[in-house]
Amino acid sequence: MFKSAAASLLALSLALPALAAELRVPLPGRDDLVMDLPEGWHAQIRRPRPELPPTVEITGADAAALQVLVTPIWPVAPAQTPTANDIRALVQGAADRARPRAVEAELKLSDLAATGRHGYYFSATDRTPEPGGFRHLTQGAVAEGELRVSFTILANGEADEPTSQALALLRSMRRAPAHKAP
C-alpha cells in the first residue's frame, strides 16, 4: 500500500549525519532547491519533460531499507503561495487516505516548520505491505517560498533512525540562485 501511496503523492531532532554532498535540484526559471545529502546516500533527479517539476529519488546505503521521494511543485498563475493551512489540509488528506491500511488507530500530523517555511507530516505502519513494498511510511509537504514540496519517506526494518535522518535532510532544504552554464 505504501508503495502505492508514494506513487499517489508523486502524481498530484536528531543531529545531521555526516554530509557527503550538497544536492542541487534545478528548477526552470527559479532558484535551485538545495538539500544536504547524508554521507552514503544517493540521489537521482527524474524529470520526464523539462517544463514539469522534477522528482528527486534519494536512497540510503541500502535502497531496500530506505527511499525518499521529493517533488517541488510551483504554482501555476494565478495560484497563490501555499499557506500553512493549505499545507496542513494537503497532508491531512494524505493521512486520511493512508489510515485504512495503517496499524495505527490515528495518524497525527507533526510540524516540520523551520525559519521561513511551514510544513507537516505523518507516519504510519502498513499492516500488510505489498511484496517488495515498504512497511513504514512518513509523508508530508513543506512550503518553501512559492514552492510546495511534497515528500514520501519509505523504510523497512528499524525505521526511526533513517526516517529521522530523512526529516533532517528535508529540514536542510533551502533555495539558492541557479547555477549558470559557462
C-alpha positions as CSV (number, residue, x, y, z in Angstrom):
1,M,0.0,0.0,0.0
2,F,2.7,2.5,0.9
3,K,4.4,1.8,-2.4
4,S,1.1,2.9,-4.0
5,A,0.8,5.9,-1.6
6,A,4.2,7.2,-2.8
7,A,3.0,7.0,-6.4
8,S,-0.2,8.8,-5.5
9,L,1.7,11.6,-3.8
10,L,4.1,11.9,-6.7
11,A,1.2,12.3,-9.0
12,L,-0.6,15.1,-7.6
13,S,15.5,16.4,16.0
14,L,18.4,14.4,15.6
15,A,21.8,15.9,14.6
16,L,22.6,15.9,11.0
17,P,24.7,12.9,9.9
18,A,28.0,13.4,8.2
19,L,27.3,15.1,4.9
20,A,28.6,13.7,1.6
21,A,27.3,16.4,-0.8
22,E,25.1,19.3,-1.4
23,L,22.2,18.2,-3.6
24,R,21.1,20.9,-6.1
25,V,17.8,20.5,-7.9
26,P,17.5,22.9,-10.8
27,L,14.0,24.4,-11.2
28,P,13.3,26.0,-14.5
29,G,13.1,29.8,-14.2
30,R,13.5,29.6,-10.4
31,D,16.2,29.3,-7.7
32,D,17.6,25.8,-7.2
33,L,16.3,23.7,-4.4
34,V,19.2,22.6,-2.3
35,M,19.5,19.8,0.3
36,D,22.3,18.4,2.4
37,L,22.7,14.7,1.4
38,P,23.9,12.5,4.2
39,E,27.1,10.5,3.6
40,G,26.5,7.2,1.8
41,W,23.1,8.4,0.4
42,H,22.5,8.6,-3.3
43,A,20.1,10.8,-5.3
44,Q,18.8,10.8,-8.8
45,I,16.7,13.6,-10.3
46,R,14.0,12.5,-12.7
47,R,12.2,14.9,-15.0
48,P,10.1,13.4,-17.7
49,R,9.8,16.8,-19.5
50,P,11.9,19.9,-18.9
51,E,8.8,22.1,-18.1
52,L,7.5,19.7,-15.5
53,P,8.5,19.5,-11.8
54,P,11.3,17.0,-11.1
55,T,11.1,14.1,-8.7
56,V,14.2,13.5,-6.6
57,E,14.7,9.9,-5.7
58,I,17.0,9.5,-2.7
59,T,18.2,6.2,-1.2
60,G,20.1,5.3,1.8
61,A,23.1,3.0,1.6
62,D,20.6,0.1,1.2
63,A,17.8,1.1,-1.2
64,A,15.6,-1.7,0.0
65,A,15.7,-0.2,3.5
66,L,15.2,3.5,2.7
67,Q,13.8,5.6,-0.1
68,V,12.9,9.3,-0.1
69,L,10.9,10.9,-2.8
70,V,10.8,14.7,-3.1
71,T,8.8,16.7,-5.6
72,P,8.9,20.5,-5.7
73,I,5.7,21.9,-7.3
74,W,5.5,25.6,-8.2
75,P,2.2,27.4,-8.5
76,V,0.6,28.0,-11.9
77,A,-0.5,31.6,-12.4
78,P,-2.7,32.9,-10.8
79,A,-2.3,30.4,-7.9
80,Q,-1.2,31.8,-4.6
81,T,1.9,30.9,-2.5
82,P,0.7,27.9,-0.2
83,T,-0.2,28.9,3.3
84,A,0.3,26.8,6.4
85,N,-3.4,25.8,6.3
86,D,-3.0,24.8,2.6
87,I,-0.1,22.5,3.5
88,R,-1.9,21.1,6.6
89,A,-5.0,20.3,4.6
90,L,-2.9,18.6,1.9
91,V,-1.1,16.4,4.4
92,Q,-4.3,15.6,6.4
93,G,-5.8,14.4,3.1
94,A,-2.9,12.0,2.6
95,A,-3.1,10.8,6.2
96,D,-6.8,10.1,5.7
97,R,-6.1,8.1,2.6
98,A,-3.4,6.1,4.3
99,R,-5.3,5.4,7.5
100,P,-7.4,2.3,6.3
101,R,-4.2,0.3,5.8
102,A,-2.2,1.6,8.8
103,V,-1.6,-0.3,12.0
104,E,-2.0,3.0,14.0
105,A,-5.6,3.9,15.0
106,E,-4.8,7.6,14.5
107,L,-2.3,9.3,12.2
108,K,-1.4,12.5,13.9
109,L,0.2,15.4,12.0
110,S,3.6,16.6,13.2
111,D,5.2,20.0,12.5
112,L,8.1,20.2,10.1
113,A,8.5,24.0,10.3
114,A,11.7,25.9,10.1
115,T,12.6,29.5,9.7
116,G,10.8,31.0,6.8
117,R,8.7,27.9,6.0
118,H,6.0,25.7,7.3
119,G,5.3,22.0,6.8
120,Y,3.6,18.9,8.2
121,Y,4.0,15.2,8.0
122,F,2.5,12.0,9.4
123,S,4.0,8.5,9.9
124,A,2.2,5.1,9.5
125,T,3.0,1.4,9.6
126,D,1.4,-0.7,6.8
127,R,-0.3,-3.7,8.4
128,T,0.1,-5.8,5.2
129,P,2.9,-4.4,2.9
130,E,2.9,-5.4,-0.7
131,P,5.6,-7.8,-1.8
132,G,8.7,-5.7,-2.3
133,G,7.0,-2.8,-0.7
134,F,7.8,-0.8,2.5
135,R,6.4,-1.3,6.0
136,H,6.9,2.3,7.2
137,L,5.7,5.5,5.6
138,T,6.3,9.1,6.5
139,Q,4.6,11.5,4.2
140,G,4.2,15.3,4.1
141,A,4.7,18.6,2.5
142,V,6.6,21.9,3.1
143,A,6.0,25.3,1.7
144,E,9.4,26.7,0.6
145,G,8.6,30.1,-0.7
146,E,6.2,29.8,-3.7
147,L,7.0,26.0,-3.9
148,R,5.0,23.3,-2.3
149,V,7.5,20.4,-1.7
150,S,5.8,17.1,-1.3
151,F,7.8,14.2,0.2
152,T,7.5,10.5,1.0
153,I,9.9,8.5,3.2
154,L,9.7,4.8,2.8
155,A,11.5,2.5,5.2
156,N,11.9,-1.2,6.2
157,G,13.4,-2.7,9.3
158,E,14.1,-0.3,12.1
159,A,12.7,2.9,10.7
160,D,13.3,5.5,13.4
161,E,16.9,6.5,12.6
162,P,16.7,6.6,8.8
163,T,13.4,8.4,9.0
164,S,14.9,11.0,11.4
165,Q,17.9,11.4,9.0
166,A,15.5,11.9,6.1
167,L,13.5,14.5,8.0
168,A,16.8,16.3,8.9
169,L,17.6,16.3,5.1
170,L,14.2,17.9,4.5
171,R,14.8,20.5,7.2
172,S,18.1,21.3,5.5
173,M,16.2,22.3,2.3
174,R,16.8,25.8,1.1
175,R,16.8,27.9,-2.1
176,A,19.9,29.1,-3.8
177,P,20.5,31.0,-7.1
178,A,20.6,28.7,-10.1
179,H,24.0,27.8,-11.4
180,K,24.7,29.5,-14.7
181,A,26.1,27.4,-17.5
182,P,29.6,28.5,-18.6
